[in-house]
Amino acid sequence: MPTVDEAVENITWAAGDSFLSDYLNEVLTEVFERVEEDGEDPEDVLDEVVTEWLDRTYIYDKVYDYLYEHIDDECMRTSDCMEIITDYGFSDSLAAAVDMGCDLSDADETVVACAVLHMNLPSTDDLQEEIVRQISESTDYREQLSEYEDRMGVVI
């Protein structure tokens, strides 16, 4: 059963994974085009490109849609919701639900747990860090990096 921090970590990872599912090839193309044109360090360029992608309103909105979708996924089981509420504190959880506009007379544990997770969404910096981490650990990135190193005779 997840604590609030574990649930937020799961949501952040899942949102990053969704981003990669939709945009990995385009991001990698842009990264390695810049690396070859400018001769910059691929890791620095990767960070810059992800920052630029998240600065695009439609991408930023899509990433937050991923977060909201994964919040719903994280709160599918009653026992998980109860763990999140317990970890956050019952009174604080109810306050979060009220702050999110929930009518407590009609709210169940799923609504309250979702409100807690909405109140604890990761920052854009945390999302960016997770996306960069996942890309840099991806097989596609590693393969393109290796091809680049072989072509350039460089070891990065």
C-alpha atoms as an extended CHARMM CRD file, in Angstrom:
* protein
*
       156  EXT
         1         1  MET       CA              0.0000000000        0.0000000000        0.0000000000  PROA      1               0.0000000000
         2         2  PRO       CA              1.4050000000        3.3730000000       -1.0040000000  PROA      2               0.0000000000
         3         3  THR       CA              2.2690000000        6.3200000000        1.1670000000  PROA      3               0.0000000000
         4         4  VAL       CA              1.6710000000        9.7650000000       -0.3150000000  PROA      4               0.0000000000
         5         5  ASP       CA              5.3490000000       10.0410000000       -1.3280000000  PROA      5               0.0000000000
         6         6  GLU       CA              5.2890000000        6.5930000000       -2.9410000000  PROA      6               0.0000000000
         7         7  ALA       CA              2.0640000000        7.3810000000       -4.7730000000  PROA      7               0.0000000000
         8         8  VAL       CA              3.4780000000       10.6890000000       -6.0620000000  PROA      8               0.0000000000
         9         9  GLU       CA              6.6570000000        8.8780000000       -7.1280000000  PROA      9               0.0000000000
        10        10  ASN       CA              4.5510000000        6.2940000000       -8.9930000000  PROA      10              0.0000000000
        11        11  ILE       CA              2.5150000000        9.0360000000      -10.6710000000  PROA      11              0.0000000000
        12        12  THR       CA              5.6410000000       10.9660000000      -11.6720000000  PROA      12              0.0000000000
        13        13  TRP       CA              7.2600000000        7.8430000000      -13.1260000000  PROA      13              0.0000000000
        14        14  ALA       CA              4.0810000000        6.9230000000      -15.0070000000  PROA      14              0.0000000000
        15        15  ALA       CA              3.6760000000       10.4450000000      -16.4310000000  PROA      15              0.0000000000
        16        16  GLY       CA              7.3120000000       10.3610000000      -17.5880000000  PROA      16              0.0000000000
        17        17  ASP       CA              6.7450000000        6.9570000000      -19.1490000000  PROA      17              0.0000000000
        18        18  SER       CA              3.6520000000        8.2450000000      -20.9630000000  PROA      18              0.0000000000
        19        19  PHE       CA              5.6600000000       11.2150000000      -22.2580000000  PROA      19              0.0000000000
        20        20  LEU       CA              8.2870000000        8.8150000000      -23.6180000000  PROA      20              0.0000000000
        21        21  SER       CA              5.6370000000        6.6570000000      -25.2490000000  PROA      21              0.0000000000
        22        22  ASP       CA              4.3600000000        9.6610000000      -27.1820000000  PROA      22              0.0000000000
        23        23  TYR       CA              7.4720000000       11.7550000000      -27.8100000000  PROA      23              0.0000000000
        24        24  LEU       CA             10.6800000000        9.7440000000      -27.3640000000  PROA      24              0.0000000000
        25        25  ASN       CA             11.5760000000        9.4650000000      -31.0490000000  PROA      25              0.0000000000
        26        26  GLU       CA             11.0150000000       13.1740000000      -31.7170000000  PROA      26              0.0000000000
        27        27  VAL       CA             13.0010000000       14.2110000000      -28.6400000000  PROA      27              0.0000000000
        28        28  LEU       CA             15.9050000000       11.9250000000      -29.5440000000  PROA      28              0.0000000000
        29        29  THR       CA             15.9340000000       13.1770000000      -33.1270000000  PROA      29              0.0000000000
        30        30  GLU       CA             16.1400000000       16.7570000000      -31.8950000000  PROA      30              0.0000000000
        31        31  VAL       CA             18.8220000000       15.9240000000      -29.3140000000  PROA      31              0.0000000000
        32        32  PHE       CA             21.1380000000       14.1580000000      -31.7230000000  PROA      32              0.0000000000
        33        33  GLU       CA             20.6310000000       16.7080000000      -34.5070000000  PROA      33              0.0000000000
        34        34  ARG       CA             21.8110000000       19.4070000000      -32.0920000000  PROA      34              0.0000000000
        35        35  VAL       CA             24.6540000000       17.2690000000      -30.7740000000  PROA      35              0.0000000000
        36        36  GLU       CA             25.9570000000       16.6590000000      -34.2890000000  PROA      36              0.0000000000
        37        37  GLU       CA             25.5100000000       20.3110000000      -35.3590000000  PROA      37              0.0000000000
        38        38  ASP       CA             26.9620000000       21.9320000000      -32.2520000000  PROA      38              0.0000000000
        39        39  GLY       CA             29.2340000000       19.2260000000      -30.8400000000  PROA      39              0.0000000000
        40        40  GLU       CA             27.7360000000       19.6820000000      -27.3770000000  PROA      40              0.0000000000
        41        41  ASP       CA             27.4950000000       17.0630000000      -24.6710000000  PROA      41              0.0000000000
        42        42  PRO       CA             24.4270000000       14.8660000000      -25.3310000000  PROA      42              0.0000000000
        43        43  GLU       CA             23.3830000000       14.9350000000      -21.6730000000  PROA      43              0.0000000000
        44        44  ASP       CA             23.3540000000       18.7530000000      -21.6370000000  PROA      44              0.0000000000
        45        45  VAL       CA             21.4310000000       18.8700000000      -24.8930000000  PROA      45              0.0000000000
        46        46  LEU       CA             18.9580000000       16.2720000000      -23.6060000000  PROA      46              0.0000000000
        47        47  ASP       CA             18.2090000000       18.4200000000      -20.5780000000  PROA      47              0.0000000000
        48        48  GLU       CA             17.7850000000       21.5270000000      -22.7710000000  PROA      48              0.0000000000
        49        49  VAL       CA             15.4950000000       19.7720000000      -25.2470000000  PROA      49              0.0000000000
        50        50  VAL       CA             13.2550000000       18.3280000000      -22.5270000000  PROA      50              0.0000000000
        51        51  THR       CA             13.0550000000       21.7770000000      -20.9090000000  PROA      51              0.0000000000
        52        52  GLU       CA             12.0270000000       23.2890000000      -24.2400000000  PROA      52              0.0000000000
        53        53  TRP       CA              9.4540000000       20.5620000000      -24.8490000000  PROA      53              0.0000000000
        54        54  LEU       CA              7.8870000000       21.1020000000      -21.4360000000  PROA      54              0.0000000000
        55        55  ASP       CA              7.7990000000       24.8570000000      -22.1090000000  PROA      55              0.0000000000
        56        56  ARG       CA              5.4220000000       24.1980000000      -25.0020000000  PROA      56              0.0000000000
        57        57  THR       CA              1.9370000000       24.7260000000      -23.6340000000  PROA      57              0.0000000000
        58        58  TYR       CA              0.3490000000       21.7710000000      -25.4090000000  PROA      58              0.0000000000
        59        59  ILE       CA              3.0940000000       19.4010000000      -24.1970000000  PROA      59              0.0000000000
        60        60  TYR       CA              2.9320000000       20.7700000000      -20.6510000000  PROA      60              0.0000000000
        61        61  ASP       CA             -0.8510000000       20.3100000000      -20.6550000000  PROA      61              0.0000000000
        62        62  LYS       CA             -0.4910000000       16.7910000000      -22.0000000000  PROA      62              0.0000000000
        63        63  VAL       CA              2.0290000000       15.8810000000      -19.2760000000  PROA      63              0.0000000000
        64        64  TYR       CA             -0.3890000000       17.1520000000      -16.6370000000  PROA      64              0.0000000000
        65        65  ASP       CA             -3.1480000000       15.1120000000      -18.2910000000  PROA      65              0.0000000000
        66        66  TYR       CA             -0.8620000000       12.1010000000      -17.8130000000  PROA      66              0.0000000000
        67        67  LEU       CA             -0.4700000000       13.0180000000      -14.1410000000  PROA      67              0.0000000000
        68        68  TYR       CA             -4.2180000000       13.2830000000      -13.6080000000  PROA      68              0.0000000000
        69        69  GLU       CA             -4.7980000000       10.0010000000      -15.4220000000  PROA      69              0.0000000000
        70        70  HSD       CA             -2.2410000000        8.2620000000      -13.2430000000  PROA      70              0.0000000000
        71        71  ILE       CA             -3.6970000000        9.7860000000      -10.0800000000  PROA      71              0.0000000000
        72        72  ASP       CA             -6.9340000000        8.0480000000      -10.9980000000  PROA      72              0.0000000000
        73        73  ASP       CA             -4.9980000000        4.8190000000      -11.5760000000  PROA      73              0.0000000000
        74        74  GLU       CA             -3.2400000000        5.1640000000       -8.2080000000  PROA      74              0.0000000000
        75        75  CYS       CA             -6.6010000000        5.5210000000       -6.4320000000  PROA      75              0.0000000000
        76        76  MET       CA             -8.4020000000        2.5540000000       -7.9720000000  PROA      76              0.0000000000
        77        77  ARG       CA             -8.2100000000        0.3350000000       -4.8890000000  PROA      77              0.0000000000
        78        78  THR       CA             -9.9480000000        1.3420000000       -1.6800000000  PROA      78              0.0000000000
        79        79  SER       CA             -7.0720000000        0.0100000000        0.4190000000  PROA      79              0.0000000000
        80        80  ASP       CA             -4.5840000000        2.2180000000       -1.4560000000  PROA      80              0.0000000000
        81        81  CYS       CA             -6.8340000000        5.2400000000       -0.9530000000  PROA      81              0.0000000000
        82        82  MET       CA             -7.1160000000        4.5320000000        2.7450000000  PROA      82              0.0000000000
        83        83  GLU       CA             -3.3230000000        4.2290000000        3.0290000000  PROA      83              0.0000000000
        84        84  ILE       CA             -2.8420000000        7.5740000000        1.2730000000  PROA      84              0.0000000000
        85        85  ILE       CA             -5.4220000000        9.2200000000        3.5590000000  PROA      85              0.0000000000
        86        86  THR       CA             -3.8770000000        7.6890000000        6.6650000000  PROA      86              0.0000000000
        87        87  ASP       CA             -0.3580000000        8.6810000000        5.6380000000  PROA      87              0.0000000000
        88        88  TYR       CA             -1.3990000000       12.2730000000        4.8790000000  PROA      88              0.0000000000
        89        89  GLY       CA             -3.5420000000       12.4890000000        7.9920000000  PROA      89              0.0000000000
        90        90  PHE       CA             -7.3010000000       12.2570000000        8.1310000000  PROA      90              0.0000000000
        91        91  SER       CA             -7.9460000000       15.9280000000        8.8970000000  PROA      91              0.0000000000
        92        92  ASP       CA             -5.3960000000       17.1420000000        6.3260000000  PROA      92              0.0000000000
        93        93  SER       CA             -6.8880000000       14.7730000000        3.7480000000  PROA      93              0.0000000000
        94        94  LEU       CA            -10.3640000000       16.1370000000        4.3360000000  PROA      94              0.0000000000
        95        95  ALA       CA             -9.0060000000       19.6880000000        4.1490000000  PROA      95              0.0000000000
        96        96  ALA       CA             -7.3320000000       18.8420000000        0.8260000000  PROA      96              0.0000000000
        97        97  ALA       CA            -10.6330000000       17.5060000000       -0.4920000000  PROA      97              0.0000000000
        98        98  VAL       CA            -12.4350000000       20.6840000000        0.5850000000  PROA      98              0.0000000000
        99        99  ASP       CA             -9.6870000000       22.8240000000       -0.9860000000  PROA      99              0.0000000000
       100       100  MET       CA            -10.2000000000       20.9120000000       -4.2320000000  PROA      100             0.0000000000
       101       101  GLY       CA            -13.9040000000       21.7770000000       -4.1240000000  PROA      101             0.0000000000
       102       102  CYS       CA            -15.2330000000       18.4050000000       -3.0070000000  PROA      102             0.0000000000
       103       103  ASP       CA            -18.5850000000       18.1630000000       -1.2580000000  PROA      103             0.0000000000
       104       104  LEU       CA            -17.7030000000       15.9790000000        1.7300000000  PROA      104             0.0000000000
       105       105  SER       CA            -21.3020000000       14.8830000000        2.1570000000  PROA      105             0.0000000000
       106       106  ASP       CA            -20.9720000000       13.0370000000       -1.1460000000  PROA      106             0.0000000000
       107       107  ALA       CA            -17.2350000000       12.1540000000       -1.1170000000  PROA      107             0.0000000000
       108       108  ASP       CA            -15.7570000000        8.7120000000       -0.7140000000  PROA      108             0.0000000000
       109       109  GLU       CA            -12.1840000000        7.6360000000        0.0290000000  PROA      109             0.0000000000
       110       110  THR       CA            -11.2710000000        7.7060000000       -3.6750000000  PROA      110             0.0000000000
       111       111  VAL       CA            -12.2390000000       11.3650000000       -4.0110000000  PROA      111             0.0000000000
       112       112  VAL       CA            -10.3530000000       12.2860000000       -0.8480000000  PROA      112             0.0000000000
       113       113  ALA       CA             -7.2100000000       10.3430000000       -1.8310000000  PROA      113             0.0000000000
       114       114  CYS       CA             -7.2710000000       11.8760000000       -5.3240000000  PROA      114             0.0000000000
       115       115  ALA       CA             -7.5240000000       15.3340000000       -3.7480000000  PROA      115             0.0000000000
       116       116  VAL       CA             -4.4900000000       14.5800000000       -1.5750000000  PROA      116             0.0000000000
       117       117  LEU       CA             -2.4880000000       13.5250000000       -4.6250000000  PROA      117             0.0000000000
       118       118  HSD       CA             -3.6180000000       16.5830000000       -6.5910000000  PROA      118             0.0000000000
       119       119  MET       CA             -2.3870000000       18.7600000000       -3.7130000000  PROA      119             0.0000000000
       120       120  ASN       CA              0.9830000000       16.9700000000       -3.8550000000  PROA      120             0.0000000000
       121       121  LEU       CA              1.6200000000       16.9300000000       -7.6010000000  PROA      121             0.0000000000
       122       122  PRO       CA              5.2980000000       16.9270000000       -8.5420000000  PROA      122             0.0000000000
       123       123  SER       CA              6.8420000000       20.2030000000       -9.6230000000  PROA      123             0.0000000000
       124       124  THR       CA              7.7000000000       20.8080000000      -13.2550000000  PROA      124             0.0000000000
       125       125  ASP       CA             11.3730000000       20.4490000000      -12.2930000000  PROA      125             0.0000000000
       126       126  ASP       CA             10.6860000000       17.0370000000      -10.7530000000  PROA      126             0.0000000000
       127       127  LEU       CA              8.8130000000       15.9650000000      -13.8760000000  PROA      127             0.0000000000
       128       128  GLN       CA             11.6130000000       17.1910000000      -16.0980000000  PROA      128             0.0000000000
       129       129  GLU       CA             14.1950000000       15.3720000000      -13.9970000000  PROA      129             0.0000000000
       130       130  GLU       CA             12.1950000000       12.1460000000      -14.2140000000  PROA      130             0.0000000000
       131       131  ILE       CA             11.6990000000       12.4480000000      -17.9760000000  PROA      131             0.0000000000
       132       132  VAL       CA             15.4110000000       13.1310000000      -18.5490000000  PROA      132             0.0000000000
       133       133  ARG       CA             16.3040000000       10.1810000000      -16.3010000000  PROA      133             0.0000000000
       134       134  GLN       CA             13.9960000000        7.8350000000      -18.1740000000  PROA      134             0.0000000000
       135       135  ILE       CA             15.2270000000        8.9810000000      -21.5730000000  PROA      135             0.0000000000
       136       136  SER       CA             18.8920000000        8.6670000000      -20.5780000000  PROA      136             0.0000000000
       137       137  GLU       CA             18.2260000000        5.1270000000      -19.3470000000  PROA      137             0.0000000000
       138       138  SER       CA             16.2670000000        4.1180000000      -22.4420000000  PROA      138             0.0000000000
       139       139  THR       CA             17.6810000000        1.6320000000      -24.8910000000  PROA      139             0.0000000000
       140       140  ASP       CA             16.9580000000        3.9720000000      -27.8000000000  PROA      140             0.0000000000
       141       141  TYR       CA             18.9880000000        6.7920000000      -26.2490000000  PROA      141             0.0000000000
       142       142  ARG       CA             21.8600000000        4.4610000000      -25.3650000000  PROA      142             0.0000000000
       143       143  GLU       CA             21.9370000000        3.0340000000      -28.8850000000  PROA      143             0.0000000000
       144       144  GLN       CA             21.9460000000        6.4710000000      -30.5430000000  PROA      144             0.0000000000
       145       145  LEU       CA             24.6000000000        7.6750000000      -28.1110000000  PROA      145             0.0000000000
       146       146  SER       CA             26.7650000000        4.6710000000      -28.9460000000  PROA      146             0.0000000000
       147       147  GLU       CA             26.2960000000        5.2430000000      -32.6940000000  PROA      147             0.0000000000
       148       148  TYR       CA             27.2300000000        8.8940000000      -32.2490000000  PROA      148             0.0000000000
       149       149  GLU       CA             30.3380000000        7.9820000000      -30.2670000000  PROA      149             0.0000000000
       150       150  ASP       CA             31.3640000000        5.4420000000      -32.9070000000  PROA      150             0.0000000000
       151       151  ARG       CA             30.8880000000        7.9400000000      -35.7640000000  PROA      151             0.0000000000
       152       152  MET       CA             32.7260000000       10.7120000000      -33.9580000000  PROA      152             0.0000000000
       153       153  GLY       CA             35.3840000000        8.5110000000      -32.4130000000  PROA      153             0.0000000000
       154       154  VAL       CA             34.5320000000        9.9910000000      -29.0340000000  PROA      154             0.0000000000
       155       155  VAL       CA             33.8120000000        8.4190000000      -25.7080000000  PROA      155             0.0000000000
       156       156  ILE       CA             31.3960000000       10.4280000000      -23.6270000000  PROA      156             0.0000000000
